[in-house]
């Protein structure tokens, strides 16, 4: 599955070195990286402008680049098939302005949501729109070799007869893990994965760049790239419980890429044993309530954790996602919001932080996983 992409070339150029994110690096003044940064700014504006497009003058005004620099960048993007004319717009003087748009099908990425009991694989275009999808059962405890081979087959089946311009594969799964090295730690309930180099093993099997991150981080990145601004927490309740944090518009992974282990905050010292080995973790309490069919109780426990997070980080909003939430979103939003609002009242806060359902539904993590490859192209990796 050795595939190349004009989209990757647009960022890296023909020299310099690239990592799994596709961002070029060079010594000294790093002019290639500067060129890449400017190209990413233009590409991101083309992406957010949508099919209506944006003029070169607007690109120059919004990026701070000179009109000459914008013209050079857009000419290169058009030559490489990443940008095209979208018509003309009336000008205040002189001839009408040519409007440019991103070509969505000029590049693609694959997002894989590797859950404890299933694998969802998506093919998306440069705008993040889903082009193809597969969903299959999977046992994360079946062993590393079995899981890697299964994921590889799912990716290959997704691409059978499909596009050649694939940037790579993003894989999102339960943590904790080392995002920078693509190495798993002791995934809760699956200690046998500890130390497994998933990124390198899968990249070697597929022959394309692979990026690995926690499911919650991937989903939060997808939301941020998709338009969620400011600071928010994405809480994912499915086969486990975790959080993805976006602070000031940037994904927060932490110094050791361990931020967001939300499910393992202890709120009941003598509570039930959790898969992590501790007692009274929010994850154990939430999943236990779900298993008993007590969804109001699960929402209340989730709300207690959300209120702790709001108090600690002073974020703008809380977004809920995951299969369990998707099965009854109104109940979970209502329950979590009630606890968050009650905490706010006790603290004298006039307006509680809003709670809502994350966009993307059950696809959210897989779409975010694809953004692990796409976001750097638009300068939105973090």
C-alpha positions as a Python dict, from the first residue, in 0.01 Angstrom:
ca = {
    (1, 'X'): (0, 0, 0),
    (2, 'X'): (269, 251, -100),
    (3, 'X'): (77, 565, -194),
    (4, 'X'): (185, 927, -238),
    (5, 'X'): (-11, 1249, -229),
    (6, 'X'): (12, 1591, -387),
    (7, 'X'): (-124, 1721, -58),
    (8, 'X'): (183, 1597, 126),
    (9, 'X'): (412, 1737, -142),
    (10, 'X'): (250, 2078, -109),
    (11, 'X'): (364, 2096, 250),
    (12, 'X'): (701, 1924, 246),
    (13, 'X'): (835, 2036, -90),
    (14, 'X'): (1102, 1819, -250),
    (15, 'X'): (1374, 1847, 15),
    (16, 'X'): (1396, 1841, 392),
    (17, 'X'): (1282, 1558, 618),
    (18, 'X'): (932, 1460, 716),
    (19, 'X'): (783, 1275, 1010),
    (20, 'X'): (446, 1108, 1037),
    (21, 'X'): (273, 1446, 1039),
    (22, 'X'): (413, 1547, 699),
    (23, 'X'): (561, 1878, 821),
    (24, 'X'): (901, 1951, 671),
    (25, 'X'): (1205, 2045, 880),
    (26, 'X'): (1536, 2195, 775),
    (27, 'X'): (1844, 2331, 959),
    (28, 'X'): (1949, 2694, 995),
    (29, 'X'): (1684, 2952, 905),
    (30, 'X'): (1442, 2670, 823),
    (31, 'X'): (1308, 2840, 512),
    (32, 'X'): (1130, 2525, 404),
    (33, 'X'): (938, 2517, 730),
    (34, 'X'): (848, 2884, 682),
    (35, 'X'): (725, 2808, 332),
    (36, 'X'): (526, 2516, 472),
    (37, 'X'): (374, 2736, 741),
    (38, 'X'): (262, 2996, 489),
    (39, 'X'): (119, 2729, 259),
    (40, 'X'): (-67, 2576, 553),
    (41, 'X'): (-221, 2915, 637),
    (42, 'X'): (-349, 2951, 281),
    (43, 'X'): (-476, 2594, 265),
    (44, 'X'): (-664, 2632, 592),
    (45, 'X'): (-840, 2945, 469),
    (46, 'X'): (-930, 2769, 145),
    (47, 'X'): (-1069, 2481, 352),
    (48, 'X'): (-1279, 2698, 582),
    (49, 'X'): (-1407, 2910, 290),
    (50, 'X'): (-1584, 2603, 153),
    (51, 'X'): (-1711, 2569, -204),
    (52, 'X'): (-1780, 2944, -231),
    (53, 'X'): (-1406, 3005, -220),
    (54, 'X'): (-1191, 3304, -128),
    (55, 'X'): (-999, 3560, -334),
    (56, 'X'): (-623, 3611, -333),
    (57, 'X'): (-670, 3958, -188),
    (58, 'X'): (-869, 3816, 103),
    (59, 'X'): (-604, 3550, 154),
    (60, 'X'): (-336, 3820, 174),
    (61, 'X'): (-540, 4029, 417),
    (62, 'X'): (-619, 3738, 648),
    (63, 'X'): (-272, 3577, 648),
    (64, 'X'): (-64, 3894, 657),
    (65, 'X'): (133, 3770, 355),
    (66, 'X'): (209, 3993, 60),
    (67, 'X'): (-11, 3958, -249),
    (68, 'X'): (295, 3836, -438),
    (69, 'X'): (358, 3561, -183),
    (70, 'X'): (-6, 3455, -195),
    (71, 'X'): (3, 3444, -574),
    (72, 'X'): (307, 3218, -571),
    (73, 'X'): (152, 2984, -314),
    (74, 'X'): (-183, 2960, -488),
    (75, 'X'): (-17, 2909, -827),
    (76, 'X'): (173, 2613, -682),
    (77, 'X'): (-142, 2475, -519),
    (78, 'X'): (-330, 2498, -847),
    (79, 'X'): (-46, 2323, -1033),
    (80, 'X'): (-52, 2044, -776),
    (81, 'X'): (-429, 2011, -803),
    (82, 'X'): (-505, 2124, -448),
    (83, 'X'): (-678, 2449, -545),
    (84, 'X'): (-903, 2548, -832),
    (85, 'X'): (-1106, 2846, -949),
    (86, 'X'): (-1450, 2882, -794),
    (87, 'X'): (-1568, 3168, -1014),
    (88, 'X'): (-1534, 3545, -987),
    (89, 'X'): (-1644, 3804, -736),
    (90, 'X'): (-1729, 4167, -802),
    (91, 'X'): (-1451, 4411, -716),
    (92, 'X'): (-1475, 4768, -585),
    (93, 'X'): (-1268, 4873, -882),
    (94, 'X'): (-1107, 4712, -1182),
    (95, 'X'): (-1172, 4362, -1306),
    (96, 'X'): (-1360, 4101, -1097),
    (97, 'X'): (-1152, 3902, -849),
    (98, 'X'): (-1087, 3535, -916),
    (99, 'X'): (-1209, 3320, -629),
    (100, 'X'): (-1022, 3002, -536),
    (101, 'X'): (-1140, 2693, -350),
    (102, 'X'): (-984, 2380, -205),
    (103, 'X'): (-1021, 2064, -413),
    (104, 'X'): (-1152, 1813, -154),
    (105, 'X'): (-1064, 1504, -355),
    (106, 'X'): (-701, 1605, -409),
    (107, 'X'): (-598, 1412, -100),
    (108, 'X'): (-737, 1163, 150),
    (109, 'X'): (-662, 1024, 493),
    (110, 'X'): (-775, 717, 682),
    (111, 'X'): (-905, 729, 1037),
    (112, 'X'): (-919, 418, 1252),
    (113, 'X'): (-1107, 401, 1583),
    (114, 'X'): (-966, 95, 1753),
    (115, 'X'): (-1204, 26, 2040),
    (116, 'X'): (-1202, -261, 2288),
    (117, 'X'): (-1465, -457, 2096),
    (118, 'X'): (-1481, -312, 1744),
    (119, 'X'): (-1284, -127, 1479),
    (120, 'X'): (-1430, 159, 1272),
    (121, 'X'): (-1234, 264, 963),
    (122, 'X'): (-1308, 575, 760),
    (123, 'X'): (-1172, 730, 442),
    (124, 'X'): (-1207, 1110, 439),
    (125, 'X'): (-1121, 1380, 187),
    (126, 'X'): (-927, 1700, 259),
    (127, 'X'): (-1233, 1867, 414),
    (128, 'X'): (-1280, 1576, 656),
    (129, 'X'): (-1594, 1453, 478),
    (130, 'X'): (-1641, 1077, 500),
    (131, 'X'): (-1602, 905, 163),
    (132, 'X'): (-1613, 539, 273),
    (133, 'X'): (-1658, 349, 598),
    (134, 'X'): (-1622, 2, 749),
    (135, 'X'): (-1725, -127, 1093),
    (136, 'X'): (-1626, -470, 1222),
    (137, 'X'): (-1615, -651, 1556),
    (138, 'X'): (-1272, -684, 1716),
    (139, 'X'): (-1126, -814, 2041),
    (140, 'X'): (-848, -581, 2158),
    (141, 'X'): (-732, -861, 2384),
    (142, 'X'): (-672, -1103, 2094),
    (143, 'X'): (-303, -1014, 2085),
    (144, 'X'): (-95, -747, 1914),
    (145, 'X'): (-13, -944, 1600),
    (146, 'X'): (-376, -1042, 1544),
    (147, 'X'): (-505, -688, 1598),
    (148, 'X'): (-241, -524, 1376),
    (149, 'X'): (-312, -768, 1094),
    (150, 'X'): (-686, -714, 1132),
    (151, 'X'): (-655, -335, 1122),
    (152, 'X'): (-429, -360, 817),
    (153, 'X'): (-684, -576, 636),
    (154, 'X'): (-964, -333, 722),
    (155, 'X'): (-761, -43, 582),
    (156, 'X'): (-675, -234, 266),
    (157, 'X'): (-1038, -335, 214),
    (158, 'X'): (-1144, 26, 257),
    (159, 'X'): (-898, 135, -11),
    (160, 'X'): (-968, -146, -255),
    (161, 'X'): (-1019, 31, -587),
    (162, 'X'): (-1013, 368, -409),
    (163, 'X'): (-791, 677, -431),
    (164, 'X'): (-412, 664, -454),
    (165, 'X'): (-349, 1002, -288),
    (166, 'X'): (-353, 884, 74),
    (167, 'X'): (-161, 1091, 328),
    (168, 'X'): (-155, 808, 579),
    (169, 'X'): (-347, 642, 859),
    (170, 'X'): (-445, 787, 1194),
    (171, 'X'): (-525, 539, 1471),
    (172, 'X'): (-713, 636, 1785),
    (173, 'X'): (-761, 396, 2076),
    (174, 'X'): (-795, 391, 2454),
    (175, 'X'): (-495, 518, 2648),
    (176, 'X'): (-270, 572, 2816),
    (177, 'X'): (-9, 583, 2540),
    (178, 'X'): (292, 779, 2415),
    (179, 'X'): (159, 988, 2126),
    (180, 'X'): (503, 1111, 2019),
    (181, 'X'): (651, 761, 1976),
    (182, 'X'): (330, 579, 1893),
    (183, 'X'): (387, 333, 2179),
    (184, 'X'): (108, 200, 2397),
    (185, 'X'): (120, 190, 2776),
    (186, 'X'): (-99, -19, 3004),
    (187, 'X'): (-434, 19, 2830),
    (188, 'X'): (-695, -30, 3102),
    (189, 'X'): (-800, -394, 3102),
    (190, 'X'): (-533, -491, 2847),
    (191, 'X'): (-191, -485, 3022),
    (192, 'X'): (-40, -705, 2750),
    (193, 'X'): (-25, -399, 2521),
    (194, 'X'): (221, -220, 2751),
    (195, 'X'): (523, -105, 2546),
    (196, 'X'): (389, -218, 2207),
    (197, 'X'): (511, 10, 1919),
    (198, 'X'): (176, 24, 1737),
    (199, 'X'): (269, 312, 1506),
    (200, 'X'): (586, 151, 1370),
    (201, 'X'): (434, -196, 1342),
    (202, 'X'): (132, -72, 1149),
    (203, 'X'): (339, 163, 931),
    (204, 'X'): (566, -126, 840),
    (205, 'X'): (269, -342, 752),
    (206, 'X'): (93, -78, 540),
    (207, 'X'): (385, 116, 395),
    (208, 'X'): (235, 459, 470),
    (209, 'X'): (279, 712, 754),
    (210, 'X'): (84, 626, 1068),
    (211, 'X'): (-3, 851, 1362),
    (212, 'X'): (-136, 717, 1693),
    (213, 'X'): (-321, 902, 1968),
    (214, 'X'): (-580, 846, 2237),
    (215, 'X'): (-939, 823, 2119),
    (216, 'X'): (-1038, 1127, 2324),
    (217, 'X'): (-752, 1342, 2192),
    (218, 'X'): (-836, 1249, 1834),
    (219, 'X'): (-1202, 1335, 1881),
    (220, 'X'): (-1114, 1667, 2047),
    (221, 'X'): (-876, 1752, 1762),
    (222, 'X'): (-1148, 1673, 1509),
    (223, 'X'): (-1390, 1902, 1691),
    (224, 'X'): (-1137, 2187, 1706),
    (225, 'X'): (-1050, 2158, 1337),
    (226, 'X'): (-1422, 2135, 1261),
    (227, 'X'): (-1495, 2473, 1418),
    (228, 'X'): (-1521, 2430, 1797),
    (229, 'X'): (-1315, 2720, 1931),
    (230, 'X'): (-1196, 2838, 2270),
    (231, 'X'): (-1144, 2592, 2556),
    (232, 'X'): (-1355, 2280, 2597),
    (233, 'X'): (-1351, 1927, 2730),
    (234, 'X'): (-1470, 1633, 2524),
    (235, 'X'): (-1591, 1352, 2752),
    (236, 'X'): (-1612, 1011, 2584),
    (237, 'X'): (-1824, 740, 2745),
    (238, 'X'): (-1827, 411, 2559),
    (239, 'X'): (-1645, 94, 2657),
    (240, 'X'): (-1435, 321, 2880),
    (241, 'X'): (-1433, 683, 2992),
    (242, 'X'): (-1182, 954, 2907),
    (243, 'X'): (-1144, 1319, 2816),
    (244, 'X'): (-988, 1521, 2538),
    (245, 'X'): (-889, 1875, 2632),
    (246, 'X'): (-864, 2178, 2406),
    (247, 'X'): (-725, 2483, 2586),
    (248, 'X'): (-723, 2816, 2409),
    (249, 'X'): (-789, 2645, 2077),
    (250, 'X'): (-496, 2403, 2112),
    (251, 'X'): (-513, 2033, 2189),
    (252, 'X'): (-359, 1972, 2533),
    (253, 'X'): (-179, 1638, 2557),
    (254, 'X'): (45, 1721, 2852),
    (255, 'X'): (421, 1694, 2897),
    (256, 'X'): (412, 1313, 2872),
    (257, 'X'): (104, 1296, 2643),
    (258, 'X'): (-93, 1171, 2942),
    (259, 'X'): (-347, 1451, 2988),
    (260, 'X'): (-712, 1355, 2980),
    (261, 'X'): (-706, 1036, 3188),
    (262, 'X'): (-1035, 1168, 3321),
    (263, 'X'): (-1192, 830, 3395),
    (264, 'X'): (-943, 743, 3665),
    (265, 'X'): (-1001, 1029, 3905),
    (266, 'X'): (-1114, 876, 4233),
    (267, 'X'): (-1438, 1019, 4372),
    (268, 'X'): (-1529, 735, 4612),
    (269, 'X'): (-1242, 609, 4826),
    (270, 'X'): (-1414, 282, 4918),
    (271, 'X'): (-1578, 240, 4578),
    (272, 'X'): (-1572, -56, 4338),
    (273, 'X'): (-1245, -187, 4198),
    (274, 'X'): (-1152, -32, 3865),
    (275, 'X'): (-964, -200, 3582),
    (276, 'X'): (-673, 35, 3650),
    (277, 'X'): (-627, -124, 3994),
    (278, 'X'): (-764, 167, 4198),
    (279, 'X'): (-1103, 196, 4367),
    (280, 'X'): (-1387, 441, 4317),
    (281, 'X'): (-1278, 575, 3978),
    (282, 'X'): (-1538, 763, 3778),
    (283, 'X'): (-1499, 509, 3497),
    (284, 'X'): (-1582, 216, 3725),
    (285, 'X'): (-1878, 397, 3878),
    (286, 'X'): (-2012, 513, 3540),
    (287, 'X'): (-1974, 181, 3364),
    (288, 'X'): (-2123, 0, 3662),
    (289, 'X'): (-2431, 221, 3654),
    (290, 'X'): (-2465, 172, 3278),
    (291, 'X'): (-2441, -205, 3319),
    (292, 'X'): (-2724, -193, 3574),
    (293, 'X'): (-2935, 17, 3336),
    (294, 'X'): (-2918, 316, 3573),
    (295, 'X'): (-2841, 582, 3315),
    (296, 'X'): (-2953, 871, 3537),
    (297, 'X'): (-2696, 760, 3794),
    (298, 'X'): (-2429, 725, 3524),
    (299, 'X'): (-2504, 1079, 3408),
    (300, 'X'): (-2486, 1208, 3766),
    (301, 'X'): (-2144, 1049, 3820),
    (302, 'X'): (-2023, 1182, 3485),
    (303, 'X'): (-2152, 1523, 3590),
    (304, 'X'): (-1948, 1511, 3911),
    (305, 'X'): (-1634, 1453, 3708),
    (306, 'X'): (-1729, 1722, 3458),
    (307, 'X'): (-1786, 1971, 3741),
    (308, 'X'): (-1440, 1889, 3881),
    (309, 'X'): (-1291, 1953, 3539),
    (310, 'X'): (-1477, 2282, 3494),
    (311, 'X'): (-1362, 2400, 3836),
    (312, 'X'): (-1002, 2300, 3768),
    (313, 'X'): (-961, 2438, 3414),
    (314, 'X'): (-1234, 2707, 3387),
    (315, 'X'): (-1324, 2588, 3037),
    (316, 'X'): (-1592, 2733, 2808),
    (317, 'X'): (-1805, 2421, 2760),
    (318, 'X'): (-1835, 2045, 2802),
    (319, 'X'): (-1910, 1820, 2505),
    (320, 'X'): (-2026, 1459, 2543),
    (321, 'X'): (-1969, 1170, 2306),
    (322, 'X'): (-1921, 796, 2277),
    (323, 'X'): (-2153, 504, 2209),
    (324, 'X'): (-2319, 511, 2550),
    (325, 'X'): (-2398, 882, 2526),
    (326, 'X'): (-2517, 842, 2165),
    (327, 'X'): (-2774, 584, 2280),
    (328, 'X'): (-2952, 844, 2500),
    (329, 'X'): (-2792, 1186, 2449),
    (330, 'X'): (-3069, 1397, 2603),
    (331, 'X'): (-3055, 1203, 2929),
    (332, 'X'): (-2680, 1244, 2960),
    (333, 'X'): (-2679, 1612, 2869),
    (334, 'X'): (-2958, 1679, 3117),
    (335, 'X'): (-2792, 1484, 3397),
    (336, 'X'): (-2441, 1623, 3350),
    (337, 'X'): (-2566, 1979, 3306),
    (338, 'X'): (-2768, 1958, 3629),
    (339, 'X'): (-2463, 1862, 3836),
    (340, 'X'): (-2243, 2124, 3669),
    (341, 'X'): (-2508, 2392, 3725),
    (342, 'X'): (-2555, 2295, 4091),
    (343, 'X'): (-2179, 2319, 4151),
    (344, 'X'): (-2176, 2660, 3981),
    (345, 'X'): (-2461, 2785, 4204),
    (346, 'X'): (-2277, 2676, 4519),
    (347, 'X'): (-1971, 2863, 4402),
    (348, 'X'): (-2168, 3178, 4322),
    (349, 'X'): (-2121, 3155, 3945),
    (350, 'X'): (-2411, 3326, 3768),
    (351, 'X'): (-2401, 3128, 3441),
    (352, 'X'): (-2297, 2762, 3440),
    (353, 'X'): (-2071, 2622, 3171),
    (354, 'X'): (-2293, 2479, 2894),
    (355, 'X'): (-2306, 2106, 2830),
    (356, 'X'): (-2388, 1961, 2489),
    (357, 'X'): (-2343, 1664, 2258),
    (358, 'X'): (-2032, 1662, 2041),
    (359, 'X'): (-2086, 1669, 1668),
    (360, 'X'): (-1987, 1363, 1467),
    (361, 'X'): (-2179, 1102, 1665),
    (362, 'X'): (-2026, 755, 1679),
    (363, 'X'): (-1793, 851, 1392),
    (364, 'X'): (-1633, 1131, 1591),
    (365, 'X'): (-1324, 943, 1708),
    (366, 'X'): (-1250, 791, 1366),
    (367, 'X'): (-1293, 1127, 1192),
    (368, 'X'): (-1062, 1281, 1451),
    (369, 'X'): (-811, 1002, 1389),
    (370, 'X'): (-799, 1100, 1023),
    (371, 'X'): (-730, 1457, 1134),
    (372, 'X'): (-407, 1335, 1293),
    (373, 'X'): (-285, 1324, 931),
    (374, 'X'): (-492, 1606, 780),
    (375, 'X'): (-458, 1873, 1049),
    (376, 'X'): (-82, 1930, 998),
    (377, 'X'): (-151, 1998, 631),
    (378, 'X'): (-358, 2299, 743),
    (379, 'X'): (-131, 2405, 1029),
    (380, 'X'): (-379, 2271, 1284),
    (381, 'X'): (-188, 1976, 1432),
    (382, 'X'): (-209, 2107, 1789),
}
